[in-house]
Amino acid sequence: MYNALGFGKGDTILAIVAIVIGCPAPWILWNYGERIRNSSQLMKGIARLERPGARVALIDSRTLTIF
């Protein structure tokens, strides 16, 4: 990108992309965070772990079996 556009225009494009992605991110996470967490398989597993009497078996580093 810098070879084709030079440092001035390349930096400007990079800064615009960072602002477009970075500025709305806190608002999006604040408003949609609960929905994102509820759709997560990890959070569903953690919710099952928090119930009384839950037993857990760790199969390997990527597999957690709850029974």
mmCIF file as Biopython writes it, N, C-alpha, C and O atoms, coordinates in Angstrom:
data_model
#
loop_
_atom_site.group_PDB
_atom_site.id
_atom_site.type_symbol
_atom_site.label_atom_id
_atom_site.label_alt_id
_atom_site.label_comp_id
_atom_site.label_asym_id
_atom_site.label_entity_id
_atom_site.label_seq_id
_atom_site.pdbx_PDB_ins_code
_atom_site.Cartn_x
_atom_site.Cartn_y
_atom_site.Cartn_z
_atom_site.occupancy
_atom_site.B_iso_or_equiv
_atom_site.auth_seq_id
_atom_site.auth_asym_id
_atom_site.pdbx_PDB_model_num
ATOM 1   N N  . MET A ? 1  ? 0.826   -1.179  0.000  1.0 0.0 1  A 1 
ATOM 2   C CA . MET A ? 1  ? 0.000   0.000   0.000  1.0 0.0 1  A 1 
ATOM 3   C C  . MET A ? 1  ? 0.876   1.251   0.000  1.0 0.0 1  A 1 
ATOM 4   O O  . MET A ? 1  ? 0.602   2.200   -0.734 1.0 0.0 1  A 1 
ATOM 5   N N  . TYR A ? 2  ? 1.906   1.255   0.802  1.0 0.0 2  A 1 
ATOM 6   C CA . TYR A ? 2  ? 2.762   2.439   0.866  1.0 0.0 2  A 1 
ATOM 7   C C  . TYR A ? 2  ? 3.565   2.638   -0.412 1.0 0.0 2  A 1 
ATOM 8   O O  . TYR A ? 2  ? 3.845   3.775   -0.792 1.0 0.0 2  A 1 
ATOM 9   N N  . ASN A ? 3  ? 3.939   1.551   -1.081 1.0 0.0 3  A 1 
ATOM 10  C CA . ASN A ? 3  ? 4.672   1.697   -2.336 1.0 0.0 3  A 1 
ATOM 11  C C  . ASN A ? 3  ? 3.803   2.346   -3.401 1.0 0.0 3  A 1 
ATOM 12  O O  . ASN A ? 3  ? 4.292   3.157   -4.188 1.0 0.0 3  A 1 
ATOM 13  N N  . ALA A ? 4  ? 2.534   2.005   -3.436 1.0 0.0 4  A 1 
ATOM 14  C CA . ALA A ? 4  ? 1.643   2.546   -4.461 1.0 0.0 4  A 1 
ATOM 15  C C  . ALA A ? 4  ? 1.143   3.945   -4.114 1.0 0.0 4  A 1 
ATOM 16  O O  . ALA A ? 4  ? 1.029   4.791   -5.002 1.0 0.0 4  A 1 
ATOM 17  N N  . LEU A ? 5  ? 0.843   4.205   -2.852 1.0 0.0 5  A 1 
ATOM 18  C CA . LEU A ? 5  ? 0.208   5.468   -2.467 1.0 0.0 5  A 1 
ATOM 19  C C  . LEU A ? 5  ? 1.154   6.461   -1.805 1.0 0.0 5  A 1 
ATOM 20  O O  . LEU A ? 5  ? 0.866   7.658   -1.778 1.0 0.0 5  A 1 
ATOM 21  N N  . GLY A ? 6  ? 2.246   6.000   -1.286 1.0 0.0 6  A 1 
ATOM 22  C CA . GLY A ? 6  ? 3.132   6.872   -0.528 1.0 0.0 6  A 1 
ATOM 23  C C  . GLY A ? 6  ? 2.718   6.898   0.938  1.0 0.0 6  A 1 
ATOM 24  O O  . GLY A ? 6  ? 1.676   6.360   1.311  1.0 0.0 6  A 1 
ATOM 25  N N  . PHE A ? 7  ? 3.545   7.529   1.758  1.0 0.0 7  A 1 
ATOM 26  C CA . PHE A ? 7  ? 3.286   7.520   3.198  1.0 0.0 7  A 1 
ATOM 27  C C  . PHE A ? 7  ? 2.082   8.373   3.589  1.0 0.0 7  A 1 
ATOM 28  O O  . PHE A ? 7  ? 1.324   7.985   4.478  1.0 0.0 7  A 1 
ATOM 29  N N  . GLY A ? 8  ? 1.891   9.509   2.958  1.0 0.0 8  A 1 
ATOM 30  C CA . GLY A ? 8  ? 0.791   10.403  3.330  1.0 0.0 8  A 1 
ATOM 31  C C  . GLY A ? 8  ? -0.567  9.778   3.108  1.0 0.0 8  A 1 
ATOM 32  O O  . GLY A ? 8  ? -1.379  9.704   4.030  1.0 0.0 8  A 1 
ATOM 33  N N  . LYS A ? 9  ? -0.822  9.327   1.890  1.0 0.0 9  A 1 
ATOM 34  C CA . LYS A ? 9  ? -2.125  8.736   1.573  1.0 0.0 9  A 1 
ATOM 35  C C  . LYS A ? 9  ? -2.286  7.369   2.243  1.0 0.0 9  A 1 
ATOM 36  O O  . LYS A ? 9  ? -3.383  7.022   2.682  1.0 0.0 9  A 1 
ATOM 37  N N  . GLY A ? 10 ? -1.222  6.606   2.324  1.0 0.0 10 A 1 
ATOM 38  C CA . GLY A ? 10 ? -1.298  5.302   2.982  1.0 0.0 10 A 1 
ATOM 39  C C  . GLY A ? 10 ? -1.662  5.426   4.453  1.0 0.0 10 A 1 
ATOM 40  O O  . GLY A ? 10 ? -2.497  4.678   4.962  1.0 0.0 10 A 1 
ATOM 41  N N  . ASP A ? 11 ? -1.025  6.384   5.134  1.0 0.0 11 A 1 
ATOM 42  C CA . ASP A ? 11 ? -1.344  6.617   6.546  1.0 0.0 11 A 1 
ATOM 43  C C  . ASP A ? 11 ? -2.773  7.113   6.719  1.0 0.0 11 A 1 
ATOM 44  O O  . ASP A ? 11 ? -3.453  6.734   7.673  1.0 0.0 11 A 1 
ATOM 45  N N  . THR A ? 12 ? -3.230  7.956   5.801  1.0 0.0 12 A 1 
ATOM 46  C CA . THR A ? 12 ? -4.587  8.470   5.882  1.0 0.0 12 A 1 
ATOM 47  C C  . THR A ? 12 ? -5.611  7.351   5.735  1.0 0.0 12 A 1 
ATOM 48  O O  . THR A ? 12 ? -6.575  7.289   6.497  1.0 0.0 12 A 1 
ATOM 49  N N  . ILE A ? 13 ? -5.411  6.474   4.769  1.0 0.0 13 A 1 
ATOM 50  C CA . ILE A ? 13 ? -6.330  5.352   4.576  1.0 0.0 13 A 1 
ATOM 51  C C  . ILE A ? 13 ? -6.312  4.432   5.785  1.0 0.0 13 A 1 
ATOM 52  O O  . ILE A ? 13 ? -7.366  3.985   6.238  1.0 0.0 13 A 1 
ATOM 53  N N  . LEU A ? 14 ? -5.139  4.145   6.311  1.0 0.0 14 A 1 
ATOM 54  C CA . LEU A ? 14 ? -5.026  3.294   7.496  1.0 0.0 14 A 1 
ATOM 55  C C  . LEU A ? 14 ? -5.732  3.925   8.697  1.0 0.0 14 A 1 
ATOM 56  O O  . LEU A ? 14 ? -6.399  3.224   9.458  1.0 0.0 14 A 1 
ATOM 57  N N  . ALA A ? 15 ? -5.592  5.236   8.872  1.0 0.0 15 A 1 
ATOM 58  C CA . ALA A ? 15 ? -6.249  5.932   9.984  1.0 0.0 15 A 1 
ATOM 59  C C  . ALA A ? 15 ? -7.763  5.918   9.821  1.0 0.0 15 A 1 
ATOM 60  O O  . ALA A ? 15 ? -8.482  5.739   10.805 1.0 0.0 15 A 1 
ATOM 61  N N  . ILE A ? 16 ? -8.259  6.102   8.615  1.0 0.0 16 A 1 
ATOM 62  C CA . ILE A ? 16 ? -9.703  6.085   8.379  1.0 0.0 16 A 1 
ATOM 63  C C  . ILE A ? 16 ? -10.279 4.709   8.692  1.0 0.0 16 A 1 
ATOM 64  O O  . ILE A ? 16 ? -11.333 4.601   9.320  1.0 0.0 16 A 1 
ATOM 65  N N  . VAL A ? 17 ? -9.596  3.668   8.260  1.0 0.0 17 A 1 
ATOM 66  C CA . VAL A ? 17 ? -10.058 2.303   8.555  1.0 0.0 17 A 1 
ATOM 67  C C  . VAL A ? 17 ? -10.077 2.058   10.058 1.0 0.0 17 A 1 
ATOM 68  O O  . VAL A ? 17 ? -11.025 1.465   10.572 1.0 0.0 17 A 1 
ATOM 69  N N  . ALA A ? 18 ? -9.045  2.506   10.770 1.0 0.0 18 A 1 
ATOM 70  C CA . ALA A ? 18 ? -8.984  2.326   12.217 1.0 0.0 18 A 1 
ATOM 71  C C  . ALA A ? 18 ? -10.123 3.070   12.916 1.0 0.0 18 A 1 
ATOM 72  O O  . ALA A ? 18 ? -10.712 2.548   13.863 1.0 0.0 18 A 1 
ATOM 73  N N  . ILE A ? 19 ? -10.434 4.267   12.462 1.0 0.0 19 A 1 
ATOM 74  C CA . ILE A ? 19 ? -11.524 5.044   13.061 1.0 0.0 19 A 1 
ATOM 75  C C  . ILE A ? 19 ? -12.871 4.395   12.772 1.0 0.0 19 A 1 
ATOM 76  O O  . ILE A ? 19 ? -13.721 4.312   13.659 1.0 0.0 19 A 1 
ATOM 77  N N  . VAL A ? 20 ? -13.075 3.938   11.545 1.0 0.0 20 A 1 
ATOM 78  C CA . VAL A ? 20 ? -14.357 3.324   11.163 1.0 0.0 20 A 1 
ATOM 79  C C  . VAL A ? 20 ? -14.603 2.047   11.959 1.0 0.0 20 A 1 
ATOM 80  O O  . VAL A ? 20 ? -15.736 1.769   12.352 1.0 0.0 20 A 1 
ATOM 81  N N  . ILE A ? 21 ? -13.558 1.274   12.197 1.0 0.0 21 A 1 
ATOM 82  C CA . ILE A ? 21 ? -13.713 0.034   12.956 1.0 0.0 21 A 1 
ATOM 83  C C  . ILE A ? 21 ? -13.714 0.304   14.463 1.0 0.0 21 A 1 
ATOM 84  O O  . ILE A ? 21 ? -14.504 -0.290  15.195 1.0 0.0 21 A 1 
ATOM 85  N N  . GLY A ? 22 ? -12.851 1.180   14.922 1.0 0.0 22 A 1 
ATOM 86  C CA . GLY A ? 22 ? -12.639 1.364   16.353 1.0 0.0 22 A 1 
ATOM 87  C C  . GLY A ? 22 ? -13.671 2.191   17.073 1.0 0.0 22 A 1 
ATOM 88  O O  . GLY A ? 22 ? -13.998 1.886   18.220 1.0 0.0 22 A 1 
ATOM 89  N N  . CYS A ? 23 ? -14.198 3.224   16.452 1.0 0.0 23 A 1 
ATOM 90  C CA . CYS A ? 23 ? -15.130 4.113   17.157 1.0 0.0 23 A 1 
ATOM 91  C C  . CYS A ? 23 ? -16.463 3.457   17.490 1.0 0.0 23 A 1 
ATOM 92  O O  . CYS A ? 23 ? -16.931 3.610   18.618 1.0 0.0 23 A 1 
ATOM 93  N N  . PRO A ? 24 ? -17.099 2.735   16.572 1.0 0.0 24 A 1 
ATOM 94  C CA . PRO A ? 24 ? -18.384 2.135   16.935 1.0 0.0 24 A 1 
ATOM 95  C C  . PRO A ? 24 ? -18.268 0.841   17.753 1.0 0.0 24 A 1 
ATOM 96  O O  . PRO A ? 24 ? -19.281 0.345   18.246 1.0 0.0 24 A 1 
ATOM 97  N N  . ALA A ? 25 ? -17.085 0.294   17.906 1.0 0.0 25 A 1 
ATOM 98  C CA . ALA A ? 25 ? -16.925 -0.990  18.593 1.0 0.0 25 A 1 
ATOM 99  C C  . ALA A ? 25 ? -17.445 -0.965  20.034 1.0 0.0 25 A 1 
ATOM 100 O O  . ALA A ? 25 ? -18.162 -1.895  20.403 1.0 0.0 25 A 1 
ATOM 101 N N  . PRO A ? 26 ? -17.138 0.025   20.869 1.0 0.0 26 A 1 
ATOM 102 C CA . PRO A ? 26 ? -17.683 0.014   22.235 1.0 0.0 26 A 1 
ATOM 103 C C  . PRO A ? 26 ? -19.212 0.096   22.253 1.0 0.0 26 A 1 
ATOM 104 O O  . PRO A ? 26 ? -19.858 -0.565  23.066 1.0 0.0 26 A 1 
ATOM 105 N N  . TRP A ? 27 ? -19.789 0.899   21.362 1.0 0.0 27 A 1 
ATOM 106 C CA . TRP A ? 27 ? -21.240 1.020   21.298 1.0 0.0 27 A 1 
ATOM 107 C C  . TRP A ? 27 ? -21.876 -0.312  20.890 1.0 0.0 27 A 1 
ATOM 108 O O  . TRP A ? 27 ? -22.877 -0.732  21.471 1.0 0.0 27 A 1 
ATOM 109 N N  . ILE A ? 28 ? -21.294 -0.965  19.896 1.0 0.0 28 A 1 
ATOM 110 C CA . ILE A ? 28 ? -21.821 -2.252  19.428 1.0 0.0 28 A 1 
ATOM 111 C C  . ILE A ? 28 ? -21.736 -3.293  20.540 1.0 0.0 28 A 1 
ATOM 112 O O  . ILE A ? 28 ? -22.695 -4.030  20.771 1.0 0.0 28 A 1 
ATOM 113 N N  . LEU A ? 29 ? -20.601 -3.359  21.227 1.0 0.0 29 A 1 
ATOM 114 C CA . LEU A ? 29 ? -20.459 -4.326  22.309 1.0 0.0 29 A 1 
ATOM 115 C C  . LEU A ? 29 ? -21.384 -4.014  23.472 1.0 0.0 29 A 1 
ATOM 116 O O  . LEU A ? 29 ? -21.893 -4.933  24.114 1.0 0.0 29 A 1 
ATOM 117 N N  . TRP A ? 30 ? -21.615 -2.736  23.759 1.0 0.0 30 A 1 
ATOM 118 C CA . TRP A ? 30 ? -22.512 -2.353  24.844 1.0 0.0 30 A 1 
ATOM 119 C C  . TRP A ? 30 ? -23.940 -2.764  24.519 1.0 0.0 30 A 1 
ATOM 120 O O  . TRP A ? 30 ? -24.641 -3.292  25.382 1.0 0.0 30 A 1 
ATOM 121 N N  . ASN A ? 31 ? -24.380 -2.531  23.287 1.0 0.0 31 A 1 
ATOM 122 C CA . ASN A ? 31 ? -25.765 -2.797  22.911 1.0 0.0 31 A 1 
ATOM 123 C C  . ASN A ? 31 ? -26.034 -4.255  22.563 1.0 0.0 31 A 1 
ATOM 124 O O  . ASN A ? 31 ? -27.122 -4.761  22.841 1.0 0.0 31 A 1 
ATOM 125 N N  . TYR A ? 32 ? -25.079 -4.928  21.970 1.0 0.0 32 A 1 
ATOM 126 C CA . TYR A ? 32 ? -25.297 -6.294  21.512 1.0 0.0 32 A 1 
ATOM 127 C C  . TYR A ? 32 ? -24.489 -7.332  22.286 1.0 0.0 32 A 1 
ATOM 128 O O  . TYR A ? 32 ? -24.485 -8.505  21.914 1.0 0.0 32 A 1 
ATOM 129 N N  . GLY A ? 33 ? -23.814 -6.929  23.340 1.0 0.0 33 A 1 
ATOM 130 C CA . GLY A ? 33 ? -22.945 -7.828  24.083 1.0 0.0 33 A 1 
ATOM 131 C C  . GLY A ? 33 ? -23.669 -9.010  24.689 1.0 0.0 33 A 1 
ATOM 132 O O  . GLY A ? 33 ? -23.176 -10.137 24.637 1.0 0.0 33 A 1 
ATOM 133 N N  . GLU A ? 34 ? -24.843 -8.763  25.266 1.0 0.0 34 A 1 
ATOM 134 C CA . GLU A ? 34 ? -25.594 -9.861  25.880 1.0 0.0 34 A 1 
ATOM 135 C C  . GLU A ? 34 ? -26.033 -10.871 24.825 1.0 0.0 34 A 1 
ATOM 136 O O  . GLU A ? 34 ? -25.976 -12.078 25.059 1.0 0.0 34 A 1 
ATOM 137 N N  . ARG A ? 35 ? -26.468 -10.387 23.674 1.0 0.0 35 A 1 
ATOM 138 C CA . ARG A ? 35 ? -26.877 -11.280 22.590 1.0 0.0 35 A 1 
ATOM 139 C C  . ARG A ? 35 ? -25.683 -12.088 22.083 1.0 0.0 35 A 1 
ATOM 140 O O  . ARG A ? 35 ? -25.820 -13.274 21.782 1.0 0.0 35 A 1 
ATOM 141 N N  . ILE A ? 36 ? -24.529 -11.459 21.988 1.0 0.0 36 A 1 
ATOM 142 C CA . ILE A ? 36 ? -23.321 -12.156 21.535 1.0 0.0 36 A 1 
ATOM 143 C C  . ILE A ? 36 ? -22.929 -13.227 22.549 1.0 0.0 36 A 1 
ATOM 144 O O  . ILE A ? 36 ? -22.599 -14.351 22.171 1.0 0.0 36 A 1 
ATOM 145 N N  . ARG A ? 37 ? -22.964 -12.879 23.840 1.0 0.0 37 A 1 
ATOM 146 C CA . ARG A ? 37 ? -22.614 -13.861 24.879 1.0 0.0 37 A 1 
ATOM 147 C C  . ARG A ? 37 ? -23.598 -15.015 24.915 1.0 0.0 37 A 1 
ATOM 148 O O  . ARG A ? 37 ? -23.193 -16.161 25.114 1.0 0.0 37 A 1 
ATOM 149 N N  . ASN A ? 38 ? -24.884 -14.738 24.728 1.0 0.0 38 A 1 
ATOM 150 C CA . ASN A ? 38 ? -25.891 -15.794 24.761 1.0 0.0 38 A 1 
ATOM 151 C C  . ASN A ? 38 ? -25.758 -16.756 23.585 1.0 0.0 38 A 1 
ATOM 152 O O  . ASN A ? 38 ? -26.145 -17.919 23.702 1.0 0.0 38 A 1 
ATOM 153 N N  . SER A ? 39 ? -25.226 -16.305 22.466 1.0 0.0 39 A 1 
ATOM 154 C CA . SER A ? 39 ? -25.077 -17.186 21.310 1.0 0.0 39 A 1 
ATOM 155 C C  . SER A ? 39 ? -23.759 -17.966 21.344 1.0 0.0 39 A 1 
ATOM 156 O O  . SER A ? 39 ? -23.528 -18.822 20.490 1.0 0.0 39 A 1 
ATOM 157 N N  . SER A ? 40 ? -22.904 -17.684 22.309 1.0 0.0 40 A 1 
ATOM 158 C CA . SER A ? 40 ? -21.604 -18.332 22.406 1.0 0.0 40 A 1 
ATOM 159 C C  . SER A ? 40 ? -21.718 -19.726 23.017 1.0 0.0 40 A 1 
ATOM 160 O O  . SER A ? 40 ? -22.352 -19.897 24.059 1.0 0.0 40 A 1 
ATOM 161 N N  . GLN A ? 41 ? -21.118 -20.707 22.384 1.0 0.0 41 A 1 
ATOM 162 C CA . GLN A ? 41 ? -21.100 -22.062 22.928 1.0 0.0 41 A 1 
ATOM 163 C C  . GLN A ? 41 ? -20.327 -22.110 24.243 1.0 0.0 41 A 1 
ATOM 164 O O  . GLN A ? 41 ? -20.693 -22.867 25.142 1.0 0.0 41 A 1 
ATOM 165 N N  . LEU A ? 42 ? -19.278 -21.327 24.368 1.0 0.0 42 A 1 
ATOM 166 C CA . LEU A ? 42 ? -18.493 -21.287 25.592 1.0 0.0 42 A 1 
ATOM 167 C C  . LEU A ? 42 ? -19.338 -20.806 26.765 1.0 0.0 42 A 1 
ATOM 168 O O  . LEU A ? 42 ? -19.297 -21.397 27.844 1.0 0.0 42 A 1 
ATOM 169 N N  . MET A ? 43 ? -20.101 -19.739 26.559 1.0 0.0 43 A 1 
ATOM 170 C CA . MET A ? 43 ? -20.920 -19.214 27.645 1.0 0.0 43 A 1 
ATOM 171 C C  . MET A ? 43 ? -22.036 -20.178 28.022 1.0 0.0 43 A 1 
ATOM 172 O O  . MET A ? 43 ? -22.410 -20.258 29.192 1.0 0.0 43 A 1 
ATOM 173 N N  . LYS A ? 44 ? -22.575 -20.912 27.050 1.0 0.0 44 A 1 
ATOM 174 C CA . LYS A ? 44 ? -23.587 -21.916 27.368 1.0 0.0 44 A 1 
ATOM 175 C C  . LYS A ? 44 ? -22.986 -23.018 28.240 1.0 0.0 44 A 1 
ATOM 176 O O  . LYS A ? 44 ? -23.634 -23.497 29.172 1.0 0.0 44 A 1 
ATOM 177 N N  . GLY A ? 45 ? -21.753 -23.418 27.941 1.0 0.0 45 A 1 
ATOM 178 C CA . GLY A ? 45 ? -21.074 -24.416 28.757 1.0 0.0 45 A 1 
ATOM 179 C C  . GLY A ? 45 ? -20.787 -23.917 30.156 1.0 0.0 45 A 1 
ATOM 180 O O  . GLY A ? 45 ? -20.928 -24.663 31.125 1.0 0.0 45 A 1 
ATOM 181 N N  . ILE A ? 46 ? -20.387 -22.666 30.270 1.0 0.0 46 A 1 
ATOM 182 C CA . ILE A ? 46 ? -20.114 -22.087 31.588 1.0 0.0 46 A 1 
ATOM 183 C C  . ILE A ? 46 ? -21.398 -21.993 32.401 1.0 0.0 46 A 1 
ATOM 184 O O  . ILE A ? 46 ? -21.384 -22.235 33.608 1.0 0.0 46 A 1 
ATOM 185 N N  . ALA A ? 47 ? -22.508 -21.645 31.755 1.0 0.0 47 A 1 
ATOM 186 C CA . ALA A ? 47 ? -23.784 -21.578 32.468 1.0 0.0 47 A 1 
ATOM 187 C C  . ALA A ? 47 ? -24.176 -22.949 33.000 1.0 0.0 47 A 1 
ATOM 188 O O  . ALA A ? 47 ? -24.725 -23.056 34.096 1.0 0.0 47 A 1 
ATOM 189 N N  . ARG A ? 48 ? -23.896 -24.010 32.222 1.0 0.0 48 A 1 
ATOM 190 C CA . ARG A ? 48 ? -24.194 -25.361 32.703 1.0 0.0 48 A 1 
ATOM 191 C C  . ARG A ? 48 ? -23.281 -25.746 33.857 1.0 0.0 48 A 1 
ATOM 192 O O  . ARG A ? 48 ? -23.692 -26.484 34.752 1.0 0.0 48 A 1 
ATOM 193 N N  . LEU A ? 49 ? -22.053 -25.256 33.845 1.0 0.0 49 A 1 
ATOM 194 C CA . LEU A ? 49 ? -21.121 -25.551 34.935 1.0 0.0 49 A 1 
ATOM 195 C C  . LEU A ? 49 ? -21.556 -24.915 36.241 1.0 0.0 49 A 1 
ATOM 196 O O  . LEU A ? 49 ? -21.300 -25.461 37.313 1.0 0.0 49 A 1 
ATOM 197 N N  . GLU A ? 50 ? -22.207 -23.773 36.163 1.0 0.0 50 A 1 
ATOM 198 C CA . GLU A ? 50 ? -22.575 -23.034 37.364 1.0 0.0 50 A 1 
ATOM 199 C C  . GLU A ? 50 ? -23.787 -23.619 38.073 1.0 0.0 50 A 1 
ATOM 200 O O  . GLU A ? 50 ? -24.092 -23.219 39.196 1.0 0.0 50 A 1 
ATOM 201 N N  . ARG A ? 51 ? -24.476 -24.551 37.447 1.0 0.0 51 A 1 
ATOM 202 C CA . ARG A ? 51 ? -25.630 -25.142 38.119 1.0 0.0 51 A 1 
ATOM 203 C C  . ARG A ? 51 ? -25.143 -26.101 39.205 1.0 0.0 51 A 1 
ATOM 204 O O  . ARG A ? 51 ? -24.069 -26.689 39.078 1.0 0.0 51 A 1 
ATOM 205 N N  . PRO A ? 52 ? -25.916 -26.259 40.255 1.0 0.0 52 A 1 
ATOM 206 C CA . PRO A ? 52 ? -25.492 -27.132 41.357 1.0 0.0 52 A 1 
ATOM 207 C C  . PRO A ? 52 ? -25.374 -28.592 40.910 1.0 0.0 52 A 1 
ATOM 208 O O  . PRO A ? 52 ? -26.224 -29.089 40.172 1.0 0.0 52 A 1 
ATOM 209 N N  . GLY A ? 53 ? -24.349 -29.253 41.346 1.0 0.0 53 A 1 
ATOM 210 C CA . GLY A ? 53 ? -24.154 -30.667 41.058 1.0 0.0 53 A 1 
ATOM 211 C C  . GLY A ? 53 ? -23.603 -30.970 39.687 1.0 0.0 53 A 1 
ATOM 212 O O  . GLY A ? 53 ? -23.566 -32.136 39.292 1.0 0.0 53 A 1 
ATOM 213 N N  . ALA A ? 54 ? -23.172 -29.968 38.944 1.0 0.0 54 A 1 
ATOM 214 C CA . ALA A ? 54 ? -22.628 -30.213 37.609 1.0 0.0 54 A 1 
ATOM 215 C C  . ALA A ? 54 ? -21.279 -30.914 37.722 1.0 0.0 54 A 1 
ATOM 216 O O  . ALA A ? 54 ? -20.459 -30.568 38.572 1.0 0.0 54 A 1 
ATOM 217 N N  . ARG A ? 55 ? -21.058 -31.901 36.857 1.0 0.0 55 A 1 
ATOM 218 C CA . ARG A ? 55 ? -19.780 -32.610 36.823 1.0 0.0 55 A 1 
ATOM 219 C C  . ARG A ? 55 ? -19.147 -32.371 35.469 1.0 0.0 55 A 1 
ATOM 220 O O  . ARG A ? 55 ? -19.837 -32.315 34.451 1.0 0.0 55 A 1 
ATOM 221 N N  . VAL A ? 56 ? -17.834 -32.230 35.462 1.0 0.0 56 A 1 
ATOM 222 C CA . VAL A ? 56 ? -17.117 -31.850 34.254 1.0 0.0 56 A 1 
ATOM 223 C C  . VAL A ? 56 ? -16.002 -32.841 33.992 1.0 0.0 56 A 1 
ATOM 224 O O  . VAL A ? 56 ? -15.323 -33.291 34.915 1.0 0.0 56 A 1 
ATOM 225 N N  . ALA A ? 57 ? -15.820 -33.177 32.716 1.0 0.0 57 A 1 
ATOM 226 C CA . ALA A ? 57 ? -14.689 -34.006 32.304 1.0 0.0 57 A 1 
ATOM 227 C C  . ALA A ? 57 ? -13.947 -33.264 31.198 1.0 0.0 57 A 1 
ATOM 228 O O  . ALA A ? 57 ? -14.532 -32.922 30.171 1.0 0.0 57 A 1 
ATOM 229 N N  . LEU A ? 58 ? -12.682 -33.022 31.410 1.0 0.0 58 A 1 
ATOM 230 C CA . LEU A ? 58 ? -11.866 -32.351 30.411 1.0 0.0 58 A 1 
ATOM 231 C C  . LEU A ? 58 ? -11.222 -33.421 29.543 1.0 0.0 58 A 1 
ATOM 232 O O  . LEU A ? 58 ? -10.333 -34.145 29.993 1.0 0.0 58 A 1 
ATOM 233 N N  . ILE A ? 59 ? -11.676 -33.519 28.295 1.0 0.0 59 A 1 
ATOM 234 C CA . ILE A ? 59 ? -11.191 -34.556 27.393 1.0 0.0 59 A 1 
ATOM 235 C C  . ILE A ? 59 ? -9.800  -34.196 26.874 1.0 0.0 59 A 1 
ATOM 236 O O  . ILE A ? 59 ? -8.867  -34.991 26.983 1.0 0.0 59 A 1 
ATOM 237 N N  . ASP A ? 60 ? -9.669  -33.028 26.325 1.0 0.0 60 A 1 
ATOM 238 C CA . ASP A ? 60 ? -8.367  -32.494 25.924 1.0 0.0 60 A 1 
ATOM 239 C C  . ASP A ? 60 ? -8.463  -30.977 26.031 1.0 0.0 60 A 1 
ATOM 240 O O  . ASP A ? 60 ? -9.428  -30.457 26.590 1.0 0.0 60 A 1 
ATOM 241 N N  . SER A ? 61 ? -7.488  -30.274 25.508 1.0 0.0 61 A 1 
ATOM 242 C CA . SER A ? 61 ? -7.462  -28.833 25.703 1.0 0.0 61 A 1 
ATOM 243 C C  . SER A ? 61 ? -8.590  -28.103 24.966 1.0 0.0 61 A 1 
ATOM 244 O O  . SER A ? 61 ? -8.868  -26.942 25.266 1.0 0.0 61 A 1 
ATOM 245 N N  . ARG A ? 62 ? -9.251  -28.776 23.994 1.0 0.0 62 A 1 
ATOM 246 C CA . ARG A ? 62 ? -10.301 -28.133 23.226 1.0 0.0 62 A 1 
ATOM 247 C C  . ARG A ? 62 ? -11.687 -28.702 23.510 1.0 0.0 62 A 1 
ATOM 248 O O  . ARG A ? 62 ? -12.674 -28.152 23.023 1.0 0.0 62 A 1 
ATOM 249 N N  . THR A ? 63 ? -11.794 -29.767 24.270 1.0 0.0 63 A 1 
ATOM 250 C CA . THR A ? 63 ? -13.079 -30.412 24.480 1.0 0.0 63 A 1 
ATOM 251 C C  . THR A ? 63 ? -13.407 -30.452 25.968 1.0 0.0 63 A 1 
ATOM 252 O O  . THR A ? 63 ? -12.624 -30.951 26.775 1.0 0.0 63 A 1 
ATOM 253 N N  . LEU A ? 64 ? -14.554 -29.929 26.312 1.0 0.0 64 A 1 
ATOM 254 C CA . LEU A ? 64 ? -15.034 -29.933 27.686 1.0 0.0 64 A 1 
ATOM 255 C C  . LEU A ? 64 ? -16.383 -30.628 27.685 1.0 0.0 64 A 1 
ATOM 256 O O  . LEU A ? 64 ? -17.326 -30.149 27.055 1.0 0.0 64 A 1 
ATOM 257 N N  . THR A ? 65 ? -16.485 -31.732 28.368 1.0 0.0 65 A 1 
ATOM 258 C CA . THR A ? 65 ? -17.731 -32.485 28.418 1.0 0.0 65 A 1 
ATOM 259 C C  . THR A ? 65 ? -18.391 -32.257 29.760 1.0 0.0 65 A 1 
ATOM 260 O O  . THR A ? 65 ? -17.768 -32.415 30.810 1.0 0.0 65 A 1 
ATOM 261 N N  . ILE A ? 66 ? -19.676 -31.879 29.715 1.0 0.0 66 A 1 
ATOM 262 C CA . ILE A ? 66 ? -20.429 -31.612 30.921 1.0 0.0 66 A 1 
ATOM 263 C C  . ILE A ? 66 ? -21.527 -32.653 31.016 1.0 0.0 66 A 1 
ATOM 264 O O  . ILE A ? 66 ? -22.298 -32.832 30.073 1.0 0.0 66 A 1 
ATOM 265 N N  . PHE A ? 67 ? -21.603 -33.336 32.138 1.0 0.0 67 A 1 
ATOM 266 C CA . PHE A ? 67 ? -22.636 -34.350 32.305 1.0 0.0 67 A 1 
ATOM 267 C C  . PHE A ? 67 ? -23.191 -34.302 33.695 1.0 0.0 67 A 1 
ATOM 268 O O  . PHE A ? 67 ? -24.080 -35.085 34.032 1.0 0.0 67 A 1 
#
